[in-house]
């Protein structure tokens, strides 16, 4: 009778045991899922697996995705700018470059060559010839001092363009140590170029040519006509970087035309005269008018005929 009671109890609680087992098994699945998620979360927090995987995937597909957007444009502009500056620095050379003694002469040389290279000692020498206020516009004197003390500064590349000077201080590997930019619009030395002592000479009235334009026209002449304008080639070398203005006389005499070259020596100016062939001057004027049609220079008239005509009147 007792055994039947025990069997009855066992049979009575069997469904409850089965329900508890099933509930436990279901709960076990949830526990396992929670444990797995917790482990993944801990691994992600510790090692940034997801970010690394996404970054690696983007790196592998970098060339396949279109290059659009503000960041791509900014990166491309930076790359093109760096390549342009490196090209300027690499291409600049001082071969055939005249000796430059002061800042005004530097500007005249740049107006013809557009790019020059200076040794550190040359740049410092030119810098010292400038008034302190103007020199500081090129580079702060204390910054220049640091460049001198670093011993890494090997050359200076100066480029003129768009009314601006770009100055690059570079090391022996053509890597830029520092760059400076000078606005030529407000440069008093550049403004001083607008006046000439030749303006008071009636022989050259309205017939003054800027140095840059003269040399460009002179370059287009044959060697024979160049020699008929400046018969001493050494003067071309000596005067090239010093000339600020060239005056062409309005009259010729016996097939000869007087040309006046205004040269600058620091703050002083000096005028040198040459006797040029009328034919060569005619070709020179033709080149000048073609390069700058706003001038419309006329050929020199014969002074003898002018005197005769004046007497007849």
Buried (B, 14 or more C-beta within 10 A) or exposed (E): EEEEEEEEEEEEEEEEEEEEEEEEEEEEEEEEEEEEEEEEEEEEEEEEEEEEEEEEEEEEEEEEEEEEEEEEEEEEEEEEEEEEBBEBBEEBEBEEBBEBBBBBBBBBBBBBBEBBBBEBEBBBBBBEBBEEEBBBBBBEEEEBEEBEEEEEBBBBBBBBEEEEBBBBBBBEEBEBBBBBEBEBEEBEBBEBBEEBBBEEBEBBEEBBBBBBBBBBBBEBBEEEBBBBBBEEEEEBEBBBBBBBBBBBBBBBBEEBBBBBBBBBEEEEBEBBEBBBBBEBBBBBBBBBBEBBEEBEBEEBEBBEEEEEEEEEE
